[in-house]
Amino acid sequence: MLVETPEEAERLGFIGSPTILVDGLDPFASGGEQPALACRVFSTPEGRAGSPTVDQLVEVLS
């Protein structure tokens, strides 16, 4: 889905790109994020990154 406006981000609870949904839920959200049109960073074992690691993705999909 393409989120193009701040209003869409607010309505959808979109917290930045990339957002990965599993069964409609964001397994990487901490709960404190605010809806925004923004680049997103993820906490990984190596530090902050632009995407989760393959191991993190496998874990949430298992």
N, C-alpha and C positions, 0 to 999 in steps of 0.2 A: 504494500500500500504506500502511496506517495502522500506525505503530509507536507502541505505547501504554505500554510499560514499559521500564525500563532493561535488563532481561534481553533483551527483543526487540532493543533497539538494539545490545547487545553481540553477540548471535547473528548479526545481519544486517550488522554493521559500519556501522550507521547513524550518520552524523556530524553530523546536524542538519537542520533544515528551513528552506528547501527543499533537497532533494537531487534532482539531475537525473541520471538514468542513461541512458547511450547504449550499447546492446548489453550491458547489465548492468554497465557500468563508470561510475564517476564522473569525468568529464573535468576537473572543477574541484578534485578532491582533491589536496593537496600530498603526502600520504603520512604526515604527522606528526599528523594529527587522531586523537582518541580517540573511540570510540563514545559517544554521549550523546543524551539527549532535550533538545535545545537549539535556539535560534534560530541560524541560520547566517549568516555574512557572507562576501562574496566580494570578492576584489581586482579592482578595475576600473581603467581608465585615470584615472577621476575620483576614485579612492580606494575605501575600503571601502563596500560597499552590501549591501542585503538580497537582491539577485539579480544574476546576471551581466547584462551589457549585451546588447542584441540582436546587436551585432557579434560578441561573444564566443560567443553561442549559434550564430550562423551559422557561425562558424569551426569549432566542434567538430562541427557537423553536415555540414560540407563534406568 
